[in-house]
Amino acid sequence: MTFFHAISLGLIQGIAEFLPISSSGHLLLAREFLGLPTEGSLSFDIFIHLATLLAIVVAFWGDIRQLIRDFFTEGHSSRSRTMVWVIIIGTIPAGIMGYFFGGMLEEIFRNSHYSAYALIAGSIVFFIADRIPKDSSDGGEITKLKALFVGIFQTFALIPGVSRSGITISGGLFFGLSREESIRFAFLLGIPIMAGAALKIFLTNDLIFFSGLTVWLSFIVAFFSGLLAIRFLVKFLSRHSFNIFIAYRLILAGVILWFL
């Protein structure tokens, strides 16, 4: 892998991980376009996912620090305690699916045609989620039951092309969360899942795989581009719909199916 390849893959990961366009699908397509081998690519992809995990932690450090402090301190905000529990509950479905079926799903769906179909399917879900009337009876806030259903939505992100951020935000919108709460919860819910996936790779691979300069260049580029993508997405989706991303996904899917 050259420095150009490293920078390209890092940018794709950092931007596409948080924009609802699917980082795994774009990394797969980029490898085919750049002529890079797919052997060992899943380990590399999950490793640079660790960079975007770090970007989430940095971007939401204030929220994370407050949640941890309030959870372990008597008399502090019950809302913070509830948020910790809903993150745990929301993580369970994707954690179970990823642990038992993640490898099988990656093996089945890790090709361009399936990514194209996933881009289309995800776009349909985003389109519907944008137009569902919101239930304001509970103020549009997250509850444990809603967290479980949103977590089930997140399991579909195991399929390349779906987009973890997009499908999780859509799940929140489907179950009555406000746009702001859906976006915030989607990012916080990504932390344990991405951390677990990275830990699995570290435990099942020789760490020498991650000692190359180009690998760490991808990591650094993914981290900084991820920070910028988070800032953009939070501001953009708070005020706008998924429409621009839906259009991009459908055009990309059409190009893939036409040429590949």
C-alpha positions in Angstrom: 0.0 0.0 0.0 1.5 3.4 -1.1 1.2 6.7 0.8 -1.5 7.7 -1.7 -3.5 4.6 -1.0 -3.1 5.2 2.8 -4.3 8.8 2.6 -7.2 7.9 0.3 -8.5 5.1 2.5 -8.0 7.2 5.6 -10.1 10.0 4.1 -12.8 7.6 3.0 -13.0 6.1 6.4 -13.1 9.4 8.3 -15.7 11.0 6.1 -17.9 8.0 5.2 -18.0 6.6 8.8 -20.1 9.5 10.0 -21.9 10.7 6.9 -24.8 8.3 6.1 -23.1 6.8 3.1 -21.4 3.7 4.5 -17.6 3.6 5.2 -17.3 -0.1 4.8 -19.0 0.0 1.4 -16.8 2.8 0.3 -13.6 1.2 1.5 -14.6 -2.0 -0.4 -15.2 0.0 -3.6 -12.0 2.0 -3.1 -10.0 -1.2 -2.8 -11.4 -2.5 -6.1 -10.9 0.9 -7.8 -7.3 1.2 -6.6 -6.5 -2.4 -7.3 -5.6 -3.3 -3.7 -5.9 -6.9 -2.4 -8.9 -7.8 -0.2 -6.8 -10.3 1.9 -6.4 -8.8 5.3 -8.5 -5.8 4.4 -11.2 -6.5 7.0 -8.5 -6.3 9.8 -7.2 -3.0 8.3 -10.7 -1.6 7.9 -11.5 -2.3 11.5 -8.2 -0.9 12.7 -8.8 2.5 11.0 -12.3 2.3 12.5 -10.5 2.7 15.8 -9.3 6.1 14.5 -12.9 7.2 14.0 -13.8 5.8 17.4 -11.2 8.1 18.8 -12.7 11.0 16.9 -16.1 10.3 18.5 -14.6 10.2 21.9 -12.8 13.5 21.4 -15.8 15.2 19.8 -18.2 14.1 22.6 -15.7 14.0 25.4 -17.8 16.5 27.4 -20.9 14.3 27.2 -18.9 11.1 27.9 -17.2 12.6 31.0 -20.4 13.9 32.4 -22.2 10.6 31.9 -19.4 8.6 33.6 -19.1 11.1 36.5 -22.9 11.2 37.1 -23.3 7.5 36.8 -20.8 6.8 39.6 -21.7 9.7 41.8 -24.6 9.6 44.3 -27.3 12.3 43.9 -26.3 13.3 40.3 -28.6 13.6 37.3 -30.9 10.6 36.9 -31.1 11.5 33.2 -27.3 10.8 32.9 -27.8 7.5 34.6 -30.6 6.6 32.2 -28.5 7.5 29.2 -25.7 5.2 30.3 -28.2 2.3 30.7 -29.8 3.0 27.3 -26.4 3.0 25.6 -25.7 -0.4 27.2 -29.1 -1.8 26.2 -28.8 -0.3 22.7 -25.4 -2.0 22.3 -26.6 -5.5 23.1 -28.3 -6.4 19.7 -25.4 -5.4 17.5 -22.9 -6.9 20.0 -24.7 -10.3 19.8 -25.1 -10.2 16.1 -21.5 -9.0 15.5 -20.0 -11.6 17.8 -21.9 -14.6 16.4 -22.7 -13.6 12.8 -20.4 -10.7 12.0 -17.8 -12.8 10.1 -20.5 -14.7 8.2 -22.3 -11.5 7.1 -19.0 -9.9 6.1 -18.1 -12.9 4.0 -21.5 -13.1 2.3 -22.0 -9.3 1.6 -18.5 -8.1 1.1 -18.7 -7.4 -2.6 -19.6 -4.5 -4.8 -23.0 -5.7 -6.0 -24.3 -6.4 -2.5 -23.0 -3.0 -1.4 -25.0 -1.4 -4.2 -28.2 -3.1 -3.1 -27.5 -2.1 0.5 -27.0 1.5 -0.6 -30.4 1.4 -2.2 -32.2 -0.3 0.7 -30.6 2.1 3.2 -31.7 5.0 1.2 -35.3 3.8 1.3 -35.2 3.5 5.0 -33.7 7.0 5.4 -36.4 8.5 3.1 -39.2 6.9 5.2 -37.6 7.8 8.5 -37.4 11.5 7.5 -41.1 11.6 6.9 -42.5 9.7 10.0 -44.5 11.9 12.3 -42.7 12.3 15.7 -44.4 11.2 18.9 -44.0 14.1 21.3 -45.7 12.5 24.3 -42.4 11.8 26.0 -40.6 14.9 24.7 -38.8 13.0 22.0 -36.3 11.6 24.5 -34.6 8.2 24.5 -36.0 5.4 26.7 -34.8 1.9 27.4 -37.3 0.3 25.1 -36.5 2.8 22.3 -32.8 2.1 22.8 -33.4 -1.6 22.3 -35.2 -1.0 19.0 -32.6 1.5 17.8 -29.9 -1.0 18.7 -31.7 -3.6 16.5 -31.6 -1.1 13.7 -27.8 -0.7 14.3 -27.3 -4.4 13.6 -28.0 -3.8 9.9 -24.9 -1.8 9.7 -22.9 -5.1 9.8 -23.8 -5.2 6.1 -21.4 -3.1 4.0 -23.3 -0.3 2.3 -26.0 0.3 4.9 -24.2 3.0 7.0 -24.1 2.7 10.8 -24.7 6.4 11.4 -27.5 6.6 8.9 -29.4 3.5 10.0 -29.0 4.3 13.7 -30.3 7.8 13.3 -33.1 6.5 11.2 -34.0 4.0 14.0 -34.2 6.9 16.4 -36.5 8.8 14.1 -38.7 5.8 13.6 -39.2 5.4 17.3 -40.1 9.1 18.0 -36.8 10.6 19.0 -36.1 14.2 18.0 -33.5 14.7 15.3 -31.0 16.1 17.8 -31.4 13.2 20.2 -31.2 10.7 17.4 -27.9 12.1 16.1 -26.4 12.3 19.6 -27.5 8.8 20.6 -26.3 7.3 17.3 -22.8 8.7 17.9 -22.7 7.6 21.6 -24.1 4.2 20.6 -21.2 3.7 18.1 -18.5 3.9 20.8 -18.9 0.5 22.5 -19.6 -1.3 19.1 -16.5 0.2 17.4 -14.4 -0.4 20.5 -15.5 -4.1 20.6 -14.8 -4.6 17.0 -11.3 -3.1 17.3 -10.6 -5.2 20.4 -11.6 -8.3 18.6 -9.1 -7.5 15.8 -6.3 -6.8 18.3 -6.9 -10.1 20.1 -7.1 -12.2 16.9 -4.3 -10.7 14.8 -0.6 -10.4 15.1 0.1 -6.8 16.1 3.0 -6.6 13.6 0.2 -6.1 11.0 -0.4 -2.6 12.5 3.3 -1.5 12.6 3.6 -0.2 9.0 4.0 3.5 8.4 1.2 3.6 5.8 -1.3 1.9 8.2 -0.7 4.6 10.8 -0.9 7.3 8.2 -4.4 6.0 7.3 -5.2 6.1 11.0 -4.1 9.7 11.5 -5.9 10.9 8.3 -9.1 9.0 9.4 -9.0 10.6 12.8 -8.8 14.2 11.7 -11.2 13.8 8.7 -13.6 12.1 11.1 -13.5 15.0 13.5 -14.5 17.4 10.7 -17.2 15.0 9.4 -18.8 14.8 12.9 -18.9 18.5 13.2 -20.5 18.9 9.8 -23.0 16.1 10.2 -24.3 17.2 13.6 -24.9 20.7 12.3 -26.3 19.6 8.9 -28.7 16.9 9.9 -30.1 19.0 12.8 -31.5 21.4 10.2 -31.8 19.3 7.0 -33.1 15.9 5.8 -31.2 12.9 4.5 -32.2 13.9 0.9 -28.7 14.9 -0.4 -27.2 11.7 1.0 -30.0 9.6 -0.4 -29.4 11.1 -3.9 -25.7 10.4 -3.6 -26.2 6.8 -2.4 -28.7 6.1 -5.3 -26.3 7.6 -7.9 -23.4 5.6 -6.5 -25.4 2.4 -6.5 -26.5 3.0 -10.1 -22.9 3.5 -11.1 -21.8 0.4 -9.4 -24.5 -1.8 -10.9 -23.9 -0.3 -14.4 -20.1 -0.6 -14.5 -19.5 -3.6 -12.3 
